[in-house]
């Protein structure tokens, strides 16, 4: 486990070595989701693009919720390793399996039942309503695979391994591309074909992840006897993961509200924002990868009492992620039409998406700060603050600004998109204030 020890030696090179596979895995996951929209955009109609964009945005919100909740397992496991109590890792993993098994059963049963009402709440255009419901129902039946994969990934990241999740998501991505080309491109199944391909690929990724986990030498003992409900561990995982999950859920809800506002404007704006949000998933990959890497890196150092290394890692992460942020700003602001054109052949949809992307270009310059701060505070265990700043930014700024801009005549997709960087400015300010308080008090901000 020496290669996964973040508590001694250099900071930048181990952080980058850990972050790059996380980034590559997230890139493949983004491609995994984008392939649906890309192939549907080439082989189907605009209503299918709208349905997949709305349905996949909702599934991304649910996936983000699970990933965030699973951060509780990552943080607790990494802290135990940093404290030299890695033998307790098996108990953490076993209790997490029980907890997430219940969550998987809940979502698998609930999502297919609520597909219609959720599509109605999202103001899915009437032309695309039936296809949106179909997409959500099919993906809902595969929710168990989403949850299982992300729990296994959280375990790997907790022990400092970011390469294995990269390999499993690569396999899943290849399966999804093949499934989409077959079902959408050849058999012309449209939205339903894209959803079936997604679920099947997720099932493959879970099987491969379990195989790797069985063959991997873990830094702790684990057996079937460890898989049981342990109240203390479940409470600790929940106390760490739930605030992050609630924050991501509510932030995701704010984006869904924004999408619903745009959906109400018609089919072209709906498809345009769907295309733009898919592009944005790629734009935010580097800061998102630093956020996940920082959480594991900082958690180990907090467990070892090395708060000084945690602070230095934050500075390194912000500095490195700033360079690609500037590059993405230039590309997205001035050539957003090229990016939007990857996912649609409709010139009106491309124009709407490009206009919206100009606002996200501004956000690129801000998220390199915000996401690194979030990863830092997650790693220290101060997840309640992360929840608070996310909710404040989402519902005091993003949603109200988007609503007000949608009342303009004529409506500008760029002005609606400005709701996101406006929110990020406030969130960064809150993070700076919190960090200054922590630094001046000279104590660990563990909640």
N, C-alpha and C positions, 0 to 999 in steps of 0.2 A: 504493500500500500504506500510505499515511500513516494512513488511517482504521483500519487493523488493527495499528498500532504501539502496543504496550502499555508501551513502555519510557520514555515521556516524558509530561509533562502530568498531568492529573488521574488519579485511581485509581478512585474509586467509580463515576463515570458510565460510563467505558469498560468496567469490569467488569460492571456491570449491563446495559449495552447488548449485551455479548457473551453474558451469562448468560441473558437473557430468551428469545432464540430457541432456546437449548439447552433451556431449561425447556419451551418450547412444543413442541419436537420430541419431548422425552421424554414429555410429556403425551399427544401423539398416538400415540407408540409404546405407551404404557400402554393407551390406548383401543383401539389396534390389537389388543392381546392380550385386552383385557377384552371386546371385542365378541363374540369367540368364546363366552366363558362367559355373557355376558349373553343372547345370542340362544339359545344351547343351553338356558340355564335357563328361558327363556320358551316354547320350542317343543319341547323334548325332555324326557327323564326324568332322575331323580337319578343314575342310573348314567352317563349322558352327561356330567353336570356333574362327577362324580368323575373320569371318564376324561380330560376336557379339562383339569381342574385339575391332575391328576397329570402328564399329558403335557406341558402347557404349562409347568409348573414346571420340568420337566427341560429343555425347549427354552430357557427363560429362563436356566437355568444355563449352557447351551452358548453362548447369545448373549452373556451376561455375560463368559464366558471370551474370546470373540473380541473384544468391545469393549475389554476390559482389555489384551489382547495388542496390539491396534491402537494403544493409548495410546503404545506405544513409538515408532510412526511419528509420532504427533502431537507428542510431546515432542522427538524428534530434529529434526523439521522446524522446529518453533517455535524451538528453540535455534539452529539454523543461521541462521534469519532474524534472531534477536536479535543474533547475532554478526556480522551483515552478510555472511554467506556463503550467501545465498539461491540463488546459481547452482547450488549442490550439491543443491538440492531435488529436481531431476529424478532424480538418482541414488538419493536416498533413496526416492522414490516407485517407481521402477522395480524396485529390489531388494525393496521391500515387496510388490509385485505377485507377484513370483516366490515369495516366502516364503509369502504367504497363498494362492496358488494351490495349493501343495502341501497346506496345511492344509485347504482346501476339498475337495480330492479325497479326503483321509483321512476326513473326517466324512461326506461324501456316500456313501461306500462302507460305512463302519462302522455308522452309526446304523440303517439298515434291517435289518442282520443281527442287531444286538443289541437290537432293540425288545422281543422277548419276555423275554430274561433281565433287561433293565433294569426292565421292568414287574413282574417277579417280585421283584426286589430291593427295589422300592419298595412291596412289599406291597399292590399294587393289589387292591381288593376283587374277589372272584371274579365278582360280577355285572358288574363294569366292566372285567375283565381284557382281554377281546378288543377292546373299544373303545379301551382305552389303547394296546394294541399297534398297532392300526390308525392311531391318531393319530401315534404316534412314527414309524412307517414312512413315512407320507406326508410329514410334516415333515422327516424325515431326507433324503429325496430333494431337498428344497428347501434343504438346508444351504448349498449353494454360493451361493445368493442372499443368505442371511444374512451370510455372510463377505464377499462382494463389496460389499454395501451399507455395511457397517460400516468396511471399509477406505477406501472413498471418503469416508465421513463423517469419518474421522480425518485425511485429507488436508485437507479443507476447514477443520476446526478448527485444524489446524496452521498454516494461513496466516491465521488470525484471522477466518474466515468461518463464522458459525453460522447464517446465514439460509438458505443453499441447502439444507443437510440438513433444515431445517424444512419447506421447500416440498416436497421429495421424500417425506418421511414423511407429509405431509398428503395427497398424491396416493395413496400406498399405503393410508392409513387409509380413504379414501373407497372404494377398490377392495375392501378387505376387508369393509367394512360391506355393500356391494352383494352381494358373493359370499356372505356369511353369510346374508343375508336370502333370497337366491335358493335356495341349496343346503340350508340348514337350515330356513328358514321355509316355503318353497314346496315344495321337493322332498323334505323330511323325511329328509335324509340323516344327520342327527345328528352324531356325532363326526367321521365321515369327511368330511362336507360342510364342517365348520369347518376341518379341516386343509387340505383342498384350497383353500378360499378364502384361507387364510393364505399358502400357498406361492405361489399365483397373484399375490397382491398384492405379495409380496416380489420376484417377478420383474419386475413393473411398476416398482417402486421402483428396482431396479438399472438398468433401461433408461433411466429418466428421469434418474438420477444421472449416468450416462455421457454423456447428451446435454448436460446442464448443464456437465459437466467439459470437454467438447470446446469449448463456446462461451465458456467463462470465460477471461479473460486472467489467467494465473498469474504470480506473482512470480519464476518460474524457467522455464528452458527445459526442455521435455520432449518426447521423441520415442520411437518404437518401439525405437531403439537403446539407450535407457536401461533397457529391460526385460530385465535379465539378473542373474544371481546375482553379487552383490558381497559377498565374504566379510566384509570389514570392516564394511560397513553392516549386513548381516544380523546379525552378532554384536552390534553396538551396539543395534539395534532389539530384539533378543532379550534383551539384558542389561537394557534398560529395561522392556520389556513383559512378559517372562516372570514376574518376581516378582509383578507386579500380577495377571497372569492366574492364577498359581498360588494367590495369595491369594483371588481371587474364586472360583476353582474350588472350593477347599477350603471356603470360607465357604458357597458354594452347595451343596456336598455336605452340609455340616452342616444346612442347611435341608431338604435332601432326606431326611436321616436323621430329622429332626424330623417331616417329613411321613410317612415310613414308620412311625414310632412311632404317629402318630395314625391312619394308615390301618389299623393293626392293631386299632384300637378299634371299627371298624365303618364302615358306609356313611355314616351321618349325620355323625359327626366328620370323616370324610374329605372329604365335600362341604363341611362347615362351614369347615375350615381352608383348603380351596381357595378358597372365596369370600373369606375373611378375607385371605389372601395377595394376592388380586387387588386388594382395597381398599388393602392396605399398599403396593402398587406405586404408587398415587396419592399416598398420604400422604408417601412418601419422595422425591417428585419434586423439590421445591425444594432440599433439601440435596444431592441427587444432581446437580442441574444446577450448583450452586455447585462441587461437586467437579470436574466436567469443565471448567468455565470456569476455575477456579483453576489447574488443571494447565497449560492453554495460556498463561494470563496470567503465571503464575510462571515457566514455562519460557523465555518470551521475555526476561523480566527477568534470569533467571539467565544466559542467553547474553550479555546486555549488561552483566553485572556489577552489576546493581542489586538487591542482596539487600534493601536497605532498603525498596524499593517492594514486594517480595514479602511481607515481614513486615507491612507496613501493609495490603496487600490481604487478608491472612488475617484481621486484626482487623475490617475492614469486612464481609467475607463472613459471619463469625460473628454480628456484630451485626444485620445485615439479615435473615439466615435465622432468627434467634431469634423474631421477631415472628410469622411464620406458623406456627412450631412450636408456640407457645402456643395459637394458634387451633385447630390440628389436634388438639392434646391434648384441649381442651374438647369438640370435636365428637365425636371418636372414643371417648372414655371414656364419655360420657353418652348418646350417640345412635348407637352402633355398629350398632344394629338397623336404622336407616334406611339406613346405608351397605351393610350386608350384604343388605338387602332389594332392592337394585338388581340383584343378581346371582342371586337365587333367590326362588321363590314358596313354598317349603316352610318352614313356620314353625319346624320343628325345626332345619333347616339354618341359618336366620337366627339362631336363639337361640345355637347353637354358635359361629357366626361372630362374633356380637356379644360373646360372653364372651371369645373369644380376642383380639379387637381392643382390649379394655381394657388388656391388657398392652402392646400396640403403642403405645397412646396415651402411655404412660410413655416409651417409646423415642423418641417425637417430640421430647421435651425434651433428648435426649442427642445425637441424630444431627446436629443443627445444629452441634455442636462437632466430632464425629468426622469427618463427611464433608468439612468444610472443611479439617481437618488433613490428611486423606488426599490431597485435591487439592493442597495445599501441598507435601507431601513427594513426591508424584509429579512435580510440576513441577520440583522441585530435583534430581530424579534419584535420590532416596534411596528407591528402590522396594523394596529388600530389607527395610527396616524396615516398610514398609507390609505386605509379605507376612507378616512375623513377627507383627505385632500382630493381624492378621486371623486367622491360624491359631491363635494362643494363645487369643483370645476365643472362637473357634468350638468348639475341641475340648477346652479346659480348663474351659469354662463352659457354652456353649449346649447342646451335646449331653448332657453329664452331667445338667444341671439338668432338661432336658426328659424324659430317661429316668426320673429319680427322681420327677418330678411325675406321670408316666404310671402309676406304680405305686400312686398314691393310690386309695382307695376311699371314696366315689365319685370318679371322675376329674373334675378341673376344667380346662376349656380355658383359663381365665384363668391358672391356675398353670403350665400347660405353656407358655403364651405368655410368662411372666415370664423364661424362659430367654434371650430376646433382649435386653431391657434390662439384665439382669445381665451379659451379655457386653459390651455397649456401655460400661458403667461402667468395666470393666477396660481396654478399648481406649482410651477417652478418657484415662485415667490414664497409660497408656504413651505416648500422644502428647504429653501435657503434659511428661512427663519428658524425652522426646527433644527437644522444642522448647527446653526450658530448657538442655539440654546444648549444643545448636546455638547458641543465643543467647549463652551465656556464653563459648563458644569463639571466637565471632566469625569463623567460617569457613563456607563453603558446604558443605552436607551432600551433596555429589555422590558417589554410589557408583561 
